[in-house]
Amino acid sequence: MKKLFTNIKIYFSNNYEVLAATIIFLVVVGTKQEFYKAIVLMLEFIVVMEVVKMISDFIKKEKLRLRFVIDIFIIFLIRDVIINASLPNKDYFTILFLLFVIFIFFIFRILAIKYSPGVINISKKQNFEKKEITNE
């Protein structure tokens, strides 16, 4: 029995997300909340975390990453989809429209990552050509 508890402790120490999900699930069941409300509250919490991360990153680096802004909108729209999908009288047009907007934001996110003004790698040949030009 002691070995079983040791194995469970080792498993949860390596997998914090499983422990967090278990605790959240038990709180939802224990308080007899509706599950979709718990999901909506968690998504709102994630939106708040993303906003705080974006503001913190802006204060530290004095740059605003487009990826953070897009992530916030995607999470917020997913929250709205869940809310609309869980209503008794579903408006399917609204749900489909929100899913389409999420798809567009995912395309923007991919483009923002692909064309991000990051570190430019210069090949050895280009570097050598630049040295020759500067030496003349």
C-alpha positions as CSV (number, residue, x, y, z in Angstrom):
1,M,0.0,0.0,0.0
2,K,2.9,2.4,0.8
3,K,4.4,1.6,-2.6
4,L,1.2,2.6,-4.3
5,F,1.1,6.0,-2.6
6,T,4.8,6.5,-3.4
7,N,4.1,5.7,-7.1
8,I,1.1,8.1,-7.1
9,K,3.2,10.8,-5.5
10,I,6.0,10.3,-8.1
11,Y,3.4,10.4,-10.9
12,F,1.8,13.6,-9.8
13,S,5.2,15.2,-9.1
14,N,6.1,14.8,-12.7
15,N,2.6,15.6,-14.1
16,Y,1.4,18.8,-12.4
17,E,-1.3,19.4,-15.0
18,V,-3.0,16.0,-14.1
19,L,-3.0,17.0,-10.5
20,A,-4.4,20.5,-11.3
21,A,-7.1,19.0,-13.5
22,T,-8.0,16.5,-10.8
23,I,-8.3,19.2,-8.1
24,I,-10.4,21.5,-10.4
25,F,-12.7,18.6,-11.3
26,L,-13.1,17.7,-7.6
27,V,-13.9,21.3,-6.7
28,V,-16.5,21.5,-9.6
29,V,-18.1,18.2,-8.5
30,G,-17.9,19.2,-4.8
31,T,-19.5,22.6,-5.2
32,K,-22.1,21.1,-7.6
33,Q,-21.3,23.7,-10.3
34,E,-22.3,23.2,-13.9
35,F,-19.4,22.0,-15.8
36,Y,-19.6,24.4,-18.6
37,K,-19.5,27.3,-16.1
38,A,-16.3,26.0,-14.7
39,I,-14.8,25.7,-18.2
40,V,-15.9,29.3,-19.0
41,L,-14.4,30.6,-15.7
42,M,-11.1,28.7,-16.5
43,L,-11.0,30.2,-20.0
44,E,-11.6,33.7,-18.5
45,F,-8.7,33.0,-16.1
46,I,-6.5,32.1,-19.0
47,V,-7.5,35.3,-20.8
48,V,-6.5,37.3,-17.7
49,M,-3.2,35.4,-17.5
50,E,-2.4,36.2,-21.1
51,V,-3.2,39.9,-20.7
52,V,-1.0,40.0,-17.6
53,K,1.8,38.2,-19.5
54,M,1.4,40.6,-22.4
55,I,1.6,43.7,-20.2
56,S,4.6,42.2,-18.3
57,D,6.4,41.5,-21.5
58,F,5.7,45.0,-22.8
59,I,7.0,46.6,-19.6
60,K,10.2,44.4,-19.6
61,K,11.1,44.5,-23.3
62,E,9.1,47.6,-24.4
63,K,7.8,45.6,-27.3
64,L,4.3,44.3,-27.8
65,R,4.2,40.8,-29.4
66,L,1.5,40.3,-31.8
67,R,1.3,36.7,-30.9
68,F,0.1,37.5,-27.4
69,V,-2.6,39.8,-28.6
70,I,-3.8,37.2,-31.1
71,D,-3.7,34.4,-28.4
72,I,-5.9,36.5,-26.2
73,F,-8.5,37.0,-28.9
74,I,-8.5,33.3,-29.8
75,I,-9.0,32.2,-26.2
76,F,-11.7,34.8,-25.7
77,L,-13.5,33.6,-28.9
78,I,-13.2,30.0,-27.8
79,R,-14.8,31.0,-24.5
80,D,-17.7,32.6,-26.5
81,V,-18.1,29.4,-28.6
82,I,-18.4,27.3,-25.5
83,I,-20.9,29.6,-24.0
84,N,-23.0,29.7,-27.1
85,A,-22.8,26.0,-27.7
86,S,-24.0,25.3,-24.1
87,L,-27.1,27.4,-24.3
88,P,-30.4,25.6,-24.6
89,N,-31.4,27.7,-27.7
90,K,-28.3,27.5,-29.8
91,D,-27.7,30.0,-32.5
92,Y,-25.7,28.0,-35.0
93,F,-24.9,30.9,-37.2
94,T,-23.2,32.7,-34.3
95,I,-21.3,29.6,-33.4
96,L,-20.1,29.1,-37.0
97,F,-19.2,32.7,-37.4
98,L,-17.1,32.6,-34.2
99,L,-15.4,29.4,-35.4
100,F,-14.6,31.2,-38.8
101,V,-13.2,34.2,-36.9
102,I,-11.1,31.8,-34.8
103,F,-9.8,30.2,-38.0
104,I,-8.8,33.6,-39.4
105,F,-7.0,34.5,-36.2
106,F,-5.1,31.1,-36.3
107,I,-4.0,32.1,-39.9
108,F,-2.9,35.5,-38.5
109,R,-1.0,33.8,-35.7
110,I,0.8,31.5,-38.1
111,L,1.8,34.4,-40.3
112,A,2.8,36.5,-37.2
113,I,5.2,33.7,-36.2
114,K,6.5,33.0,-39.7
115,Y,7.2,36.6,-40.6
116,S,8.3,37.7,-37.1
117,P,11.1,40.2,-37.1
118,G,13.4,37.9,-35.2
119,V,17.1,37.1,-35.5
120,I,18.2,37.0,-39.2
121,N,20.6,34.2,-40.0
122,I,23.2,35.1,-42.6
123,S,24.9,32.4,-44.5
124,K,28.7,32.1,-44.6
125,K,28.8,33.2,-48.3
126,Q,26.8,36.3,-47.6
127,N,29.0,37.1,-44.6
128,F,32.2,36.6,-46.7
129,E,30.8,38.9,-49.4
130,K,30.1,41.6,-46.9
131,K,33.7,41.4,-45.5
132,E,35.1,41.8,-49.0
133,I,32.9,44.9,-49.7
134,T,34.0,46.5,-46.4
135,N,37.7,45.8,-47.0
136,E,37.8,47.7,-50.4
